[in-house]
Amino acid sequence: MNNPFPHELALGDVYYSPLLLVVFLAFMAAVVTVLILNKLKLSHFFYAPSYVFVAITVLYIVLIDTYWIKF
């Protein structure tokens, strides 16, 4: 009953949850996505851009967790 995925990430002698890495990567991807939306002037079509940012971040968290880094 071995799980091939790591349960924690080690940086030196400190162990971190893989969720921390997933959230960081999702946040950075959401920032890039929002910058692209702003550059293309598509963000003014949204009623509440801050809620869209949170929704994009959650979407990236789910996608990264499902297909790349599993925690």
Long-range contacts (C-beta under 8 A, 24 or more apart in sequence): 5-70, 5-71, 7-71, 17-71, 18-69, 18-70, 18-71, 19-65, 19-71, 21-69, 22-61, 22-64, 22-65, 22-69, 22-71, 23-61, 25-60, 25-64, 25-69, 26-57, 26-58, 26-60, 26-61, 26-64, 27-57, 27-60, 29-60, 29-64, 30-56, 30-57, 30-60, 33-60
